[in-house]
Amino acid sequence: MAYRAVIFDLFGTLVKGFNRQDYDPVIARMAETFDIPCQDFWDSVAETYPARSLGHYDSFEANLTDMCVRAGQ
């Protein structure tokens, strides 16, 4: 039988998991770059997680734009 597809879990399987201690400074720098309060930007990151993890955004830029809009930018 020939295989036509392979399904796997990317989260922790191929990419090392990360924690908030590692992630928070990245979010803070992104928020600063866009002149958005860090908590507002963090909230938008959390709000968009389901859509991002399901592949609903066409690109990272589309996701980033949505996060900025949700954060009031």
N, C-alpha and C positions, 0 to 999 in steps of 0.2 A: 504494500500500500504506500503510495507516495503522499508525503505531507504537503499541504498547501499553505499552512500557516502555523505559527508557533505563538502561544499566548504565555506571557510571563508577568510577574509582578515586579515592576521597576522599583518600587519603594523598599529599599533596603536590599534588594537582590543584586542589582548591578551598581548601584550608587550607595555609598555609605550614608547611613542616616545622619541627621544633624539635630542639634538641640537648640533651644532658644538662646542659650549663652553664645553660641556661634552665630545665630541668625539675627539677633537683635541689633548688633552693630551695623550689619548690612542694611537692615530696614531703616535705621537711624540715618545712615549716610544717604540713602535714597530719598528719604523725607527731606533732609537738608538740601539736597540738590534741587528738589522741586519746590522748596520753600513752603513745605506743608508741615504742620505740627506732627511730631512723631506719632502720637497716639492716634490721631486722625488717619494717618497713612497706614499704621499698623491695623486699624479697624478695617480699612479698605482691602488690605492684603487678606485678612481673615474672611471678609465677605465674599471675595472672589475665589477663594480656595476651591469650592466645589466645582465651579465652571472651569477653572484652570486644570484641576486634576482630571476632569472628564474630557479635556481637549476642545472645549467650546470656543476658545479664542483662535483666530487664524494665525496669530504670531505673538511673540513676547511683547512687541510694541502695542498691539491691540489690548492685551491684558494690562500693560502699564498705563495706557491711556484711560482705561476703565477705572483702574485704581485711583488715578489722579482726579478724575471727575467725581468719583464717589467721595473722595477726601475734600472736595470743594475747590479744586484747582481748575 
